[in-house]
Amino acid sequence: MSRWKPDARGRLEKAALELYNHKGFDATTVAEIATRAGLTERTFFRHFADKREVLFPGDSPLAALLADATAAAPVPLPPLAVLAHALAEAAPVFEERANLVRQRQAVIAANPELQERELAKLAALASTLAHALRERGLEATTAALAAEIGIATFKVAFDRWINAPERHTLAQHIRETLDAAGRLTAPDEHAAAPDDVGSTCQERGA
């Protein structure tokens, strides 16, 4: 069995995700992954340190991509608009691998330990964004808050895209969700003013 077959890493990833979803992450062995991919265990360990790294690769380009996109955003943009730009720039990383991304999320959703690892990954990305915003001259507390809002809204947008991929692209979901976050502190045009509420109560005999 040759270890030099093309796209070994991709085949191992595909085989692992299929097995994780079919048997469960904990019940799947590296030997089973390698066999399903038509490769050897030695080849698996040339690409991944362990079976968890299939889901959380150490060489993911996402953090660097977000940092670079944040730095490259036009200077006049406010913080949330900068984050919308950066996150939208990162969207193709997920969209180009949509089927594998959805399989990965299904595996994580079924395993509490993996969910904790995912939260840690998102926290690391928030730190990356906060640092990039500080590099743009934003005050540290404001940068940290904006980064946390950005990652939280990304998570909501990502979940919407995963569950309804035909509705919008991930980039569109990101922009919509960040727009919604920006409106959270805006006055509600439909809310009654205090005087209006009192008048309404009097009219109803309250």
CYANA upper distance limits for C-alpha pairs under 8 A (distance plus 0.5 A):
  1 MET  CA     38 GLY  CA      8.12
  1 MET  CA     39 LEU  CA      7.12
  1 MET  CA     40 THR  CA      7.85
  2 SER  CA     39 LEU  CA      7.52
  3 ARG  CA      8 ALA  CA      8.30
  3 ARG  CA     39 LEU  CA      6.57
  3 ARG  CA     40 THR  CA      7.18
  3 ARG  CA     43 THR  CA      6.42
  4 TRP  CA      8 ALA  CA      7.94
  7 ASP  CA     11 ARG  CA      6.74
  8 ALA  CA     12 LEU  CA      6.59
  8 ALA  CA     37 ALA  CA      8.42
  8 ALA  CA     39 LEU  CA      8.13
  8 ALA  CA     43 THR  CA      8.31
  9 ARG  CA     13 GLU  CA      6.65
  9 ARG  CA     44 PHE  CA      8.19
  9 ARG  CA     47 HIS  CA      6.69
 10 GLY  CA     14 LYS  CA      6.64
 11 ARG  CA     15 ALA  CA      6.55
 11 ARG  CA     37 ALA  CA      6.04
 12 LEU  CA     16 ALA  CA      6.47
 12 LEU  CA     33 ILE  CA      7.03
 12 LEU  CA     34 ALA  CA      7.04
 12 LEU  CA     37 ALA  CA      5.95
 12 LEU  CA     44 PHE  CA      7.41
 13 GLU  CA     17 LEU  CA      6.69
 13 GLU  CA     54 VAL  CA      6.57
 14 LYS  CA     18 GLU  CA      6.76
 14 LYS  CA     37 ALA  CA      8.39
 14 LYS  CA    100 LEU  CA      7.73
 15 ALA  CA     19 LEU  CA      6.75
 15 ALA  CA     33 ILE  CA      6.19
 15 ALA  CA     34 ALA  CA      8.25
 15 ALA  CA     36 ARG  CA      6.34
 15 ALA  CA     37 ALA  CA      6.07
 16 ALA  CA     20 TYR  CA      6.46
 16 ALA  CA     33 ILE  CA      5.76
 16 ALA  CA     51 LYS  CA      8.33
 16 ALA  CA     54 VAL  CA      7.91
 17 LEU  CA     21 ASN  CA      6.62
 17 LEU  CA    100 LEU  CA      8.01
 17 LEU  CA    103 GLN  CA      6.79
 17 LEU  CA    104 ARG  CA      6.96
 17 LEU  CA    107 VAL  CA      8.07
 18 GLU  CA     22 HIS  CA      6.60
 18 GLU  CA    103 GLN  CA      8.15
 19 LEU  CA     23 LYS  CA      6.07
 19 LEU  CA     24 GLY  CA      7.43
 19 LEU  CA     25 PHE  CA      8.08
 19 LEU  CA     28 THR  CA      6.97
 19 LEU  CA     33 ILE  CA      7.68
 20 TYR  CA     24 GLY  CA      5.00
 20 TYR  CA     25 PHE  CA      4.94
 20 TYR  CA     26 ASP  CA      8.40
 20 TYR  CA     27 ALA  CA      8.39
 20 TYR  CA     28 THR  CA      6.81
 20 TYR  CA    107 VAL  CA      6.79
 21 ASN  CA     25 PHE  CA      7.75
 21 ASN  CA    103 GLN  CA      7.70
 21 ASN  CA    106 ALA  CA      7.63
 21 ASN  CA    107 VAL  CA      6.31
 23 LYS  CA     27 ALA  CA      6.55
 23 LYS  CA     28 THR  CA      6.84
 24 GLY  CA     28 THR  CA      6.89
 24 GLY  CA    107 VAL  CA      7.94
 25 PHE  CA    107 VAL  CA      7.47
 25 PHE  CA    111 ASN  CA      8.14
 28 THR  CA     32 GLU  CA      7.21
 28 THR  CA     33 ILE  CA      7.99
 29 THR  CA     33 ILE  CA      6.99
 29 THR  CA     51 LYS  CA      8.31
 30 VAL  CA     34 ALA  CA      6.68
 30 VAL  CA     41 GLU  CA      7.06
 30 VAL  CA     44 PHE  CA      7.99
 30 VAL  CA     50 ASP  CA      8.32
 30 VAL  CA     51 LYS  CA      6.98
 31 ALA  CA     35 THR  CA      6.61
 31 ALA  CA     40 THR  CA      8.10
 31 ALA  CA     41 GLU  CA      6.26
 32 GLU  CA     36 ARG  CA      6.58
 33 ILE  CA     37 ALA  CA      6.75
 34 ALA  CA     38 GLY  CA      6.62
 34 ALA  CA     39 LEU  CA      5.47
 34 ALA  CA     40 THR  CA      5.75
 34 ALA  CA     41 GLU  CA      5.98
 34 ALA  CA     43 THR  CA      8.28
 34 ALA  CA     44 PHE  CA      6.85
 35 THR  CA     39 LEU  CA      6.37
 35 THR  CA     40 THR  CA      7.25
 39 LEU  CA     43 THR  CA      6.99
 39 LEU  CA     44 PHE  CA      8.07
 40 THR  CA     44 PHE  CA      7.01
 41 GLU  CA     45 PHE  CA      6.91
 42 ARG  CA     46 ARG  CA      6.89
 43 THR  CA     47 HIS  CA      7.31
 44 PHE  CA     48 PHE  CA      6.52
 45 PHE  CA     49 ALA  CA      6.13
 45 PHE  CA     50 ASP  CA      7.48
 48 PHE  CA     53 GLU  CA      6.32
 48 PHE  CA     54 VAL  CA      7.05
 48 PHE  CA     57 PRO  CA      8.15
 49 ALA  CA     53 GLU  CA      6.81
 50 ASP  CA     54 VAL  CA      7.98
 51 LYS  CA     55 LEU  CA      8.22
 52 ARG  CA     56 PHE  CA      6.90
 53 GLU  CA     57 PRO  CA      5.30
 53 GLU  CA     58 GLY  CA      7.48
 55 LEU  CA    104 ARG  CA      7.03
 56 PHE  CA     60 SER  CA      8.40
 61 PRO  CA     65 LEU  CA      6.56
 62 LEU  CA     66 LEU  CA      6.66
 62 LEU  CA     90 ALA  CA      7.39
 62 LEU  CA     93 VAL  CA      8.09
 63 ALA  CA     67 ALA  CA      6.73
 63 ALA  CA    125 LEU  CA      6.58
 63 ALA  CA    128 THR  CA      7.04
 64 ALA  CA     68 ASP  CA      6.57
 65 LEU  CA     69 ALA  CA      6.54
 65 LEU  CA     89 GLU  CA      8.36
 65 LEU  CA     90 ALA  CA      7.02
 66 LEU  CA     70 THR  CA      6.53
 66 LEU  CA     86 ALA  CA      6.01
 66 LEU  CA     87 LEU  CA      7.16
 66 LEU  CA     89 GLU  CA      8.11
 66 LEU  CA     90 ALA  CA      6.98
 66 LEU  CA    128 THR  CA      8.19
 66 LEU  CA    129 LEU  CA      7.40
 67 ALA  CA     71 ALA  CA      6.76
 67 ALA  CA     86 ALA  CA      8.27
 67 ALA  CA    128 THR  CA      6.97
 67 ALA  CA    129 LEU  CA      6.72
 67 ALA  CA    132 ALA  CA      6.07
 68 ASP  CA     72 ALA  CA      6.65
 69 ALA  CA     73 ALA  CA      6.67
 69 ALA  CA     85 HIS  CA      7.69
 69 ALA  CA     86 ALA  CA      5.23
 69 ALA  CA     89 GLU  CA      7.16
 70 THR  CA     82 VAL  CA      6.67
 70 THR  CA     83 LEU  CA      7.18
 70 THR  CA     85 HIS  CA      7.83
 70 THR  CA     86 ALA  CA      5.68
 70 THR  CA    129 LEU  CA      7.88
 70 THR  CA    132 ALA  CA      6.73
 70 THR  CA    133 LEU  CA      7.51
 71 ALA  CA    132 ALA  CA      6.93
 71 ALA  CA    133 LEU  CA      8.17
 71 ALA  CA    135 GLU  CA      8.17
 71 ALA  CA    136 ARG  CA      7.27
 73 ALA  CA     77 LEU  CA      7.95
 73 ALA  CA     82 VAL  CA      6.39
 73 ALA  CA     85 HIS  CA      7.21
 73 ALA  CA     86 ALA  CA      7.87
 74 PRO  CA     82 VAL  CA      8.22
 77 LEU  CA     81 ALA  CA      6.26
 77 LEU  CA     82 VAL  CA      6.39
 78 PRO  CA     82 VAL  CA      6.75
 79 PRO  CA     83 LEU  CA      6.82
 79 PRO  CA    133 LEU  CA      8.09
 79 PRO  CA    143 ALA  CA      8.29
 79 PRO  CA    146 ALA  CA      6.99
 80 LEU  CA     84 ALA  CA      6.61
 80 LEU  CA    146 ALA  CA      7.04
 80 LEU  CA    150 GLY  CA      7.50
 80 LEU  CA    178 LEU  CA      7.65
 80 LEU  CA    182 GLY  CA      8.16
 81 ALA  CA     85 HIS  CA      6.72
 82 VAL  CA     86 ALA  CA      6.75
 83 LEU  CA     87 LEU  CA      6.41
 83 LEU  CA    147 ALA  CA      8.10
 83 LEU  CA    150 GLY  CA      6.64
 84 ALA  CA     88 ALA  CA      6.45
 84 ALA  CA    150 GLY  CA      8.15
 84 ALA  CA    174 ILE  CA      7.22
 84 ALA  CA    175 ARG  CA      6.39
 84 ALA  CA    178 LEU  CA      7.18
 85 HIS  CA     89 GLU  CA      6.68
 86 ALA  CA     90 ALA  CA      6.97
 87 LEU  CA     91 ALA  CA      6.84
 87 LEU  CA    154 PHE  CA      7.93
 87 LEU  CA    171 ALA  CA      7.96
 87 LEU  CA    174 ILE  CA      7.60
 88 ALA  CA     92 PRO  CA      8.46
 88 ALA  CA    170 LEU  CA      8.12
 88 ALA  CA    171 ALA  CA      5.15
 88 ALA  CA    172 GLN  CA      8.33
 88 ALA  CA    174 ILE  CA      7.10
 88 ALA  CA    175 ARG  CA      7.99
 89 GLU  CA    171 ALA  CA      8.26
 90 ALA  CA     94 PHE  CA      8.14
 91 ALA  CA     95 GLU  CA      6.71
 91 ALA  CA    170 LEU  CA      6.45
 91 ALA  CA    171 ALA  CA      6.11
 92 PRO  CA     96 GLU  CA      6.11
 93 VAL  CA     97 ARG  CA      7.56
 94 PHE  CA     98 ALA  CA      6.33
 94 PHE  CA    101 VAL  CA      7.00
 95 GLU  CA    169 THR  CA      8.36
 95 GLU  CA    170 LEU  CA      7.57
 97 ARG  CA    101 VAL  CA      6.46
 98 ALA  CA    102 ARG  CA      6.70
 99 ASN  CA    103 GLN  CA      6.85
100 LEU  CA    104 ARG  CA      6.56
101 VAL  CA    105 GLN  CA      6.75
102 ARG  CA    106 ALA  CA      6.75
102 ARG  CA    162 ILE  CA      6.85
103 GLN  CA    107 VAL  CA      6.93
104 ARG  CA    108 ILE  CA      6.86
105 GLN  CA    109 ALA  CA      6.49
106 ALA  CA    110 ALA  CA      6.93
107 VAL  CA    111 ASN  CA      7.19
108 ILE  CA    112 PRO  CA      7.92
108 ILE  CA    114 LEU  CA      5.76
108 ILE  CA    115 GLN  CA      6.09
108 ILE  CA    118 GLU  CA      8.24
109 ALA  CA    114 LEU  CA      8.30
109 ALA  CA    115 GLN  CA      7.03
111 ASN  CA    115 GLN  CA      6.80
112 PRO  CA    116 GLU  CA      6.90
113 GLU  CA    117 ARG  CA      7.02
114 LEU  CA    118 GLU  CA      6.66
115 GLN  CA    119 LEU  CA      6.77
116 GLU  CA    120 ALA  CA      6.79
117 ARG  CA    121 LYS  CA      6.75
118 GLU  CA    122 LEU  CA      6.78
119 LEU  CA    123 ALA  CA      6.66
120 ALA  CA    124 ALA  CA      6.76
121 LYS  CA    125 LEU  CA      6.86
122 LEU  CA    126 ALA  CA      6.72
122 LEU  CA    151 ILE  CA      7.40
123 ALA  CA    127 SER  CA      6.87
124 ALA  CA    128 THR  CA      6.81
125 LEU  CA    129 LEU  CA      6.74
125 LEU  CA    151 ILE  CA      8.05
126 ALA  CA    130 ALA  CA      6.59
126 ALA  CA    144 ALA  CA      8.19
126 ALA  CA    147 ALA  CA      5.73
126 ALA  CA    148 GLU  CA      6.22
126 ALA  CA    150 GLY  CA      8.22
126 ALA  CA    151 ILE  CA      6.55
127 SER  CA    131 HIS  CA      6.65
127 SER  CA    144 ALA  CA      7.93
127 SER  CA    147 ALA  CA      7.79
128 THR  CA    132 ALA  CA      6.75
129 LEU  CA    133 LEU  CA      6.63
129 LEU  CA    147 ALA  CA      5.98
130 ALA  CA    134 ARG  CA      6.72
130 ALA  CA    140 ALA  CA      8.18
130 ALA  CA    143 ALA  CA      5.49
130 ALA  CA    144 ALA  CA      5.42
130 ALA  CA    145 LEU  CA      8.48
130 ALA  CA    146 ALA  CA      7.86
130 ALA  CA    147 ALA  CA      5.66
131 HIS  CA    135 GLU  CA      6.73
131 HIS  CA    143 ALA  CA      8.02
132 ALA  CA    136 ARG  CA      7.05
133 LEU  CA    137 GLY  CA      7.26
133 LEU  CA    138 LEU  CA      6.22
133 LEU  CA    143 ALA  CA      6.06
133 LEU  CA    147 ALA  CA      8.48
134 ARG  CA    138 LEU  CA      5.16
134 ARG  CA    139 GLU  CA      6.74
134 ARG  CA    140 ALA  CA      6.59
134 ARG  CA    143 ALA  CA      6.51
138 LEU  CA    142 THR  CA      7.19
138 LEU  CA    143 ALA  CA      6.26
139 GLU  CA    143 ALA  CA      6.47
140 ALA  CA    144 ALA  CA      6.65
141 THR  CA    145 LEU  CA      6.67
142 THR  CA    146 ALA  CA      6.53
143 ALA  CA    147 ALA  CA      6.57
144 ALA  CA    148 GLU  CA      6.73
145 LEU  CA    149 ILE  CA      6.73
146 ALA  CA    150 GLY  CA      6.53
147 ALA  CA    151 ILE  CA      6.72
148 GLU  CA    152 ALA  CA      6.58
149 ILE  CA    153 THR  CA      6.55
149 ILE  CA    181 ALA  CA      8.41
150 GLY  CA    154 PHE  CA      6.52
150 GLY  CA    178 LEU  CA      7.82
151 ILE  CA    155 LYS  CA      6.66
152 ALA  CA    156 VAL  CA      7.02
153 THR  CA    157 ALA  CA      6.61
153 THR  CA    174 ILE  CA      7.71
153 THR  CA    177 THR  CA      6.41
153 THR  CA    178 LEU  CA      6.51
153 THR  CA    181 ALA  CA      7.73
154 PHE  CA    158 PHE  CA      6.36
154 PHE  CA    174 ILE  CA      6.45
154 PHE  CA    177 THR  CA      8.04
154 PHE  CA    178 LEU  CA      8.38
155 LYS  CA    159 ASP  CA      6.66
156 VAL  CA    160 ARG  CA      6.78
156 VAL  CA    177 THR  CA      7.75
157 ALA  CA    161 TRP  CA      6.69
157 ALA  CA    170 LEU  CA      7.54
157 ALA  CA    173 HIS  CA      5.56
157 ALA  CA    174 ILE  CA      5.67
157 ALA  CA    176 GLU  CA      8.50
157 ALA  CA    177 THR  CA      6.47
158 PHE  CA    162 ILE  CA      6.60
158 PHE  CA    170 LEU  CA      7.16
158 PHE  CA    173 HIS  CA      7.93
158 PHE  CA    174 ILE  CA      8.03
159 ASP  CA    163 ASN  CA      6.69
160 ARG  CA    164 ALA  CA      6.41
160 ARG  CA    165 PRO  CA      8.16
160 ARG  CA    173 HIS  CA      7.73
161 TRP  CA    165 PRO  CA      5.30
161 TRP  CA    167 ARG  CA      8.28
161 TRP  CA    168 HIS  CA      7.58
161 TRP  CA    169 THR  CA      7.52
161 TRP  CA    170 LEU  CA      6.19
161 TRP  CA    173 HIS  CA      7.25
164 ALA  CA    168 HIS  CA      8.24
165 PRO  CA    169 THR  CA      7.33
165 PRO  CA    170 LEU  CA      8.37
168 HIS  CA    172 GLN  CA      6.40
168 HIS  CA    173 HIS  CA      6.85
169 THR  CA    173 HIS  CA      6.90
170 LEU  CA    174 ILE  CA      6.65
171 ALA  CA    175 ARG  CA      6.85
172 GLN  CA    176 GLU  CA      6.63
173 HIS  CA    177 THR  CA      6.50
174 ILE  CA    178 LEU  CA      6.60
175 ARG  CA    179 ASP  CA      6.53
176 GLU  CA    180 ALA  CA      6.74
177 THR  CA    181 ALA  CA      6.73
178 LEU  CA    182 GLY  CA      6.68
179 ASP  CA    183 ARG  CA      6.96
180 ALA  CA    184 LEU  CA      7.16
182 GLY  CA    186 ALA  CA      8.17
192 ALA  CA    196 ASP  CA      6.26
192 ALA  CA    197 VAL  CA      6.49
193 ALA  CA    197 VAL  CA      6.80
194 PRO  CA    198 GLY  CA      6.92
195 ASP  CA    199 SER  CA      6.72
196 ASP  CA    200 THR  CA      6.56
197 VAL  CA    201 CYS  CA      6.72
198 GLY  CA    202 GLN  CA      6.78
199 SER  CA    203 GLU  CA      6.68
200 THR  CA    204 ARG  CA      6.83
201 CYS  CA    205 GLY  CA      6.74
201 CYS  CA    206 ALA  CA      5.47
202 GLN  CA    206 ALA  CA      5.97
